[in-house]
Amino acid sequence: MLGRNKQLLNAILTALFAAIIYIGISVLRIPLPAIVGRPFIHFGNPLMVIAILFLGGVWGGVAAAVGLGGFDILNGYAATSWLTVLEVIVMAIVVSAIMRAFKHDDRPSHIITIGIAAGITKLITSFLVTVVEGLMAGMTLKPAIIASFLSLTAPAINAVASAIIVPILYFLLRRAFQAARRQ
């Protein structure tokens, strides 16, 4: 019975994080001009990292894929939602690997490092995604790379925001999350 309760709690928390991520994108969205894609500043990325930290790579990744991918599908980005899910998978792998390397020790320096690594990872994956979007739009590789580089303003702002917001949110929510897990 205990295993079933844990699985149910994981499913509930995953759904909760998916909803929070979706809302985090929907509530504050500041579009920025770009040569490729339609980027915007939002809180979905730091919330994705928080979900992965609290739920682990698999459950947190599912929450992020549903929240971010669901937003894409429902808001005019359906054609590239698969790229968003790939970004989530990469982020789940990176954040989980770093947490394992730190032996799940969540001291502030480790969480700050994870926030910075998540920001850098998001910047790299955003660059690659916009290259693919450029190719999907009919560009050849070199113009797609240049256009992607010139379209990194929103991803750069989101990356910096992730590096700052992840440690703050993590330590604000850690006790509440641990209490929910003990229930």
C-alpha atoms as a printed R data frame, in Angstrom:
    type eleno elety resid chain resno      x      y       z
1   ATOM     1    CA   MET     A     1  0.000  0.000   0.000
2   ATOM     2    CA   LEU     A     2  2.854  2.373   0.793
3   ATOM     3    CA   GLY     A     3  4.213  2.048  -2.774
4   ATOM     4    CA   ARG     A     4  0.801  2.894  -4.223
5   ATOM     5    CA   ASN     A     5  0.539  5.984  -2.050
6   ATOM     6    CA   LYS     A     6  3.981  7.124  -3.185
7   ATOM     7    CA   GLN     A     7  3.052  6.637  -6.851
8   ATOM     8    CA   LEU     A     8 -0.207  8.524  -6.322
9   ATOM     9    CA   LEU     A     9  1.632 11.369  -4.589
10  ATOM    10    CA   ASN     A    10  4.151 11.487  -7.469
11  ATOM    11    CA   ALA     A    11  1.315 11.645 -10.003
12  ATOM    12    CA   ILE     A    12 -0.459 14.401  -8.063
13  ATOM    13    CA   LEU     A    13  2.719 16.457  -7.632
14  ATOM    14    CA   THR     A    14  3.594 15.959 -11.310
15  ATOM    15    CA   ALA     A    15  0.167 17.238 -12.363
16  ATOM    16    CA   LEU     A    16  0.488 20.154  -9.937
17  ATOM    17    CA   PHE     A    17  3.903 21.121 -11.299
18  ATOM    18    CA   ALA     A    18  2.665 20.777 -14.897
19  ATOM    19    CA   ALA     A    19 -0.156 23.210 -14.100
20  ATOM    20    CA   ILE     A    20  2.193 25.615 -12.304
21  ATOM    21    CA   ILE     A    21  4.619 25.564 -15.245
22  ATOM    22    CA   TYR     A    22  1.782 26.196 -17.702
23  ATOM    23    CA   ILE     A    23  0.522 29.099 -15.588
24  ATOM    24    CA   GLY     A    24  4.082 30.407 -15.199
25  ATOM    25    CA   ILE     A    25  4.288 30.791 -18.958
26  ATOM    26    CA   SER     A    26  0.751 32.080 -19.436
27  ATOM    27    CA   VAL     A    27  0.687 34.763 -16.735
28  ATOM    28    CA   LEU     A    28  3.876 36.626 -17.570
29  ATOM    29    CA   ARG     A    29  4.817 36.488 -21.217
30  ATOM    30    CA   ILE     A    30  6.826 39.287 -22.778
31  ATOM    31    CA   PRO     A    31  7.349 38.687 -26.513
32  ATOM    32    CA   LEU     A    32 10.577 39.906 -28.086
33  ATOM    33    CA   PRO     A    33 11.343 40.342 -31.776
34  ATOM    34    CA   ALA     A    34 13.536 37.715 -33.382
35  ATOM    35    CA   ILE     A    35 14.628 36.697 -36.842
36  ATOM    36    CA   VAL     A    36 13.682 33.079 -36.168
37  ATOM    37    CA   GLY     A    37 10.859 31.841 -33.967
38  ATOM    38    CA   ARG     A    38  8.605 33.822 -31.657
39  ATOM    39    CA   PRO     A    39 10.555 33.959 -28.387
40  ATOM    40    CA   PHE     A    40  9.296 35.508 -25.197
41  ATOM    41    CA   ILE     A    41 10.410 36.012 -21.633
42  ATOM    42    CA   HIS     A    42  8.536 33.789 -19.154
43  ATOM    43    CA   PHE     A    43  8.849 31.849 -15.880
44  ATOM    44    CA   GLY     A    44  8.377 28.370 -17.370
45  ATOM    45    CA   ASN     A    45 12.076 27.522 -17.473
46  ATOM    46    CA   PRO     A    46 12.920 28.125 -13.801
47  ATOM    47    CA   LEU     A    47  9.730 26.300 -12.813
48  ATOM    48    CA   MET     A    48 10.805 23.364 -14.997
49  ATOM    49    CA   VAL     A    49 14.113 23.168 -13.129
50  ATOM    50    CA   ILE     A    50 12.328 23.370  -9.769
51  ATOM    51    CA   ALA     A    51 10.052 20.500 -10.830
52  ATOM    52    CA   ILE     A    52 13.071 18.409 -11.816
53  ATOM    53    CA   LEU     A    53 14.849 19.191  -8.542
54  ATOM    54    CA   PHE     A    54 11.852 18.304  -6.382
55  ATOM    55    CA   LEU     A    55 10.405 15.401  -8.369
56  ATOM    56    CA   GLY     A    56 13.509 13.968 -10.011
57  ATOM    57    CA   GLY     A    57 14.375 13.719 -13.678
58  ATOM    58    CA   VAL     A    58 11.533 11.433 -14.769
59  ATOM    59    CA   TRP     A    59  8.558 12.889 -12.879
60  ATOM    60    CA   GLY     A    60  9.885 16.463 -13.126
61  ATOM    61    CA   GLY     A    61 10.576 15.952 -16.824
62  ATOM    62    CA   VAL     A    62  7.037 14.694 -17.378
63  ATOM    63    CA   ALA     A    63  5.638 17.710 -15.513
64  ATOM    64    CA   ALA     A    64  7.748 20.078 -17.599
65  ATOM    65    CA   ALA     A    65  6.936 18.323 -20.873
66  ATOM    66    CA   VAL     A    66  3.206 18.511 -20.118
67  ATOM    67    CA   GLY     A    67  3.372 22.125 -18.879
68  ATOM    68    CA   LEU     A    68  5.669 23.549 -21.554
69  ATOM    69    CA   GLY     A    69  4.553 21.262 -24.387
70  ATOM    70    CA   GLY     A    70  0.905 21.757 -23.481
71  ATOM    71    CA   PHE     A    71  1.368 25.502 -23.566
72  ATOM    72    CA   ASP     A    72  2.946 25.242 -27.014
73  ATOM    73    CA   ILE     A    73  0.146 23.077 -28.380
74  ATOM    74    CA   LEU     A    74 -2.595 25.332 -27.021
75  ATOM    75    CA   ASN     A    75 -1.004 28.674 -27.927
76  ATOM    76    CA   GLY     A    76  0.068 28.526 -31.555
77  ATOM    77    CA   TYR     A    77  3.403 26.728 -31.211
78  ATOM    78    CA   ALA     A    78  2.147 23.187 -31.949
79  ATOM    79    CA   ALA     A    79  4.447 22.714 -34.958
80  ATOM    80    CA   THR     A    80  7.507 23.054 -32.738
81  ATOM    81    CA   SER     A    81  6.177 21.598 -29.480
82  ATOM    82    CA   TRP     A    82  8.259 18.463 -30.108
83  ATOM    83    CA   LEU     A    83 11.370 20.644 -29.902
84  ATOM    84    CA   THR     A    84 10.194 21.949 -26.530
85  ATOM    85    CA   VAL     A    85  9.806 18.382 -25.269
86  ATOM    86    CA   LEU     A    86 13.334 17.577 -26.490
87  ATOM    87    CA   GLU     A    87 14.614 20.619 -24.578
88  ATOM    88    CA   VAL     A    88 12.842 19.338 -21.459
89  ATOM    89    CA   ILE     A    89 14.477 15.923 -21.841
90  ATOM    90    CA   VAL     A    90 17.919 17.529 -22.151
91  ATOM    91    CA   MET     A    91 17.253 19.722 -19.105
92  ATOM    92    CA   ALA     A    92 16.022 16.752 -17.058
93  ATOM    93    CA   ILE     A    93 19.172 14.805 -17.941
94  ATOM    94    CA   VAL     A    94 21.506 17.720 -17.148
95  ATOM    95    CA   VAL     A    95 19.873 18.744 -13.850
96  ATOM    96    CA   SER     A    96 19.537 15.128 -12.672
97  ATOM    97    CA   ALA     A    97 23.157 14.353 -13.566
98  ATOM    98    CA   ILE     A    98 24.420 17.380 -11.656
99  ATOM    99    CA   MET     A    99 22.253 16.521  -8.643
100 ATOM   100    CA   ARG     A   100 23.641 12.952  -8.702
101 ATOM   101    CA   ALA     A   101 27.196 14.338  -8.985
102 ATOM   102    CA   PHE     A   102 26.463 16.406  -5.875
103 ATOM   103    CA   LYS     A   103 25.115 13.235  -4.197
104 ATOM   104    CA   HIS     A   104 21.723 14.975  -3.790
105 ATOM   105    CA   ASP     A   105 23.302 17.433  -1.357
106 ATOM   106    CA   ASP     A   106 21.228 20.584  -1.753
107 ATOM   107    CA   ARG     A   107 23.502 23.077  -0.076
108 ATOM   108    CA   PRO     A   108 23.149 26.601  -1.529
109 ATOM   109    CA   SER     A   109 26.327 26.459  -3.620
110 ATOM   110    CA   HIS     A   110 25.071 23.295  -5.339
111 ATOM   111    CA   ILE     A   111 21.632 24.700  -6.102
112 ATOM   112    CA   ILE     A   112 23.189 27.935  -7.387
113 ATOM   113    CA   THR     A   113 25.469 25.848  -9.623
114 ATOM   114    CA   ILE     A   114 22.444 23.939 -10.906
115 ATOM   115    CA   GLY     A   115 20.607 27.207 -11.592
116 ATOM   116    CA   ILE     A   116 23.559 28.515 -13.601
117 ATOM   117    CA   ALA     A   117 24.013 25.209 -15.444
118 ATOM   118    CA   ALA     A   118 20.284 25.141 -16.238
119 ATOM   119    CA   GLY     A   119 20.511 28.681 -17.623
120 ATOM   120    CA   ILE     A   120 23.471 27.766 -19.817
121 ATOM   121    CA   THR     A   121 21.756 24.567 -20.946
122 ATOM   122    CA   LYS     A   122 18.619 26.496 -21.857
123 ATOM   123    CA   LEU     A   123 20.648 29.001 -23.858
124 ATOM   124    CA   ILE     A   124 22.334 26.195 -25.820
125 ATOM   125    CA   THR     A   125 19.119 24.268 -26.436
126 ATOM   126    CA   SER     A   126 17.302 27.456 -27.471
127 ATOM   127    CA   PHE     A   127 20.043 28.185 -29.991
128 ATOM   128    CA   LEU     A   128 19.775 24.671 -31.426
129 ATOM   129    CA   VAL     A   129 15.973 24.810 -31.495
130 ATOM   130    CA   THR     A   130 15.965 28.076 -33.418
131 ATOM   131    CA   VAL     A   131 18.455 26.627 -35.889
132 ATOM   132    CA   VAL     A   132 16.006 23.777 -36.489
133 ATOM   133    CA   GLU     A   133 13.125 26.262 -36.754
134 ATOM   134    CA   GLY     A   134 15.091 28.202 -39.347
135 ATOM   135    CA   LEU     A   135 15.709 25.019 -41.304
136 ATOM   136    CA   MET     A   136 12.001 24.145 -41.023
137 ATOM   137    CA   ALA     A   137 11.193 27.606 -42.413
138 ATOM   138    CA   GLY     A   138 13.339 26.886 -45.490
139 ATOM   139    CA   MET     A   139 16.678 28.483 -44.581
140 ATOM   140    CA   THR     A   140 19.927 26.778 -45.375
141 ATOM   141    CA   LEU     A   141 22.215 25.899 -42.463
142 ATOM   142    CA   LYS     A   142 24.502 28.953 -42.396
143 ATOM   143    CA   PRO     A   143 21.678 31.560 -42.455
144 ATOM   144    CA   ALA     A   144 19.770 29.468 -39.883
145 ATOM   145    CA   ILE     A   145 22.776 29.529 -37.545
146 ATOM   146    CA   ILE     A   146 23.255 33.280 -37.970
147 ATOM   147    CA   ALA     A   147 19.544 33.991 -37.512
148 ATOM   148    CA   SER     A   148 19.468 31.756 -34.442
149 ATOM   149    CA   PHE     A   149 22.416 33.565 -32.899
150 ATOM   150    CA   LEU     A   150 20.759 36.929 -33.568
151 ATOM   151    CA   SER     A   151 17.526 35.657 -31.977
152 ATOM   152    CA   LEU     A   152 19.016 34.793 -28.578
153 ATOM   153    CA   THR     A   153 17.835 37.868 -26.662
154 ATOM   154    CA   ALA     A   154 14.802 36.233 -25.008
155 ATOM   155    CA   PRO     A   155 16.622 32.935 -24.324
156 ATOM   156    CA   ALA     A   156 19.533 34.866 -22.778
157 ATOM   157    CA   ILE     A   157 17.165 36.761 -20.481
158 ATOM   158    CA   ASN     A   158 15.375 33.495 -19.607
159 ATOM   159    CA   ALA     A   159 18.734 31.845 -18.890
160 ATOM   160    CA   VAL     A   160 19.804 34.610 -16.502
161 ATOM   161    CA   ALA     A   161 16.367 34.532 -14.865
162 ATOM   162    CA   SER     A   162 16.691 30.771 -14.354
163 ATOM   163    CA   ALA     A   163 20.113 31.170 -12.751
164 ATOM   164    CA   ILE     A   164 18.662 33.692 -10.301
165 ATOM   165    CA   ILE     A   165 15.143 32.359  -9.718
166 ATOM   166    CA   VAL     A   166 15.922 28.637  -9.305
167 ATOM   167    CA   PRO     A   167 17.957 28.956  -6.068
168 ATOM   168    CA   ILE     A   168 15.514 31.476  -4.599
169 ATOM   169    CA   LEU     A   169 12.426 29.374  -5.340
170 ATOM   170    CA   TYR     A   170 14.121 26.155  -4.318
171 ATOM   171    CA   PHE     A   171 14.938 27.379  -0.835
172 ATOM   172    CA   LEU     A   172 11.577 29.108  -0.420
173 ATOM   173    CA   LEU     A   173  9.689 25.920  -1.319
174 ATOM   174    CA   ARG     A   174 11.982 23.197   0.042
175 ATOM   175    CA   ARG     A   175 10.407 22.860   3.491
176 ATOM   176    CA   ALA     A   176  6.856 22.852   2.141
177 ATOM   177    CA   PHE     A   177  7.773 20.207  -0.417
178 ATOM   178    CA   GLN     A   178  9.538 18.052   2.173
179 ATOM   179    CA   ALA     A   179  6.483 18.303   4.451
180 ATOM   180    CA   ALA     A   180  4.219 17.214   1.582
181 ATOM   181    CA   ARG     A   181  6.478 14.236   0.902
182 ATOM   182    CA   ARG     A   182  6.317 13.149   4.569
183 ATOM   183    CA   GLN     A   183  2.516 13.112   4.626
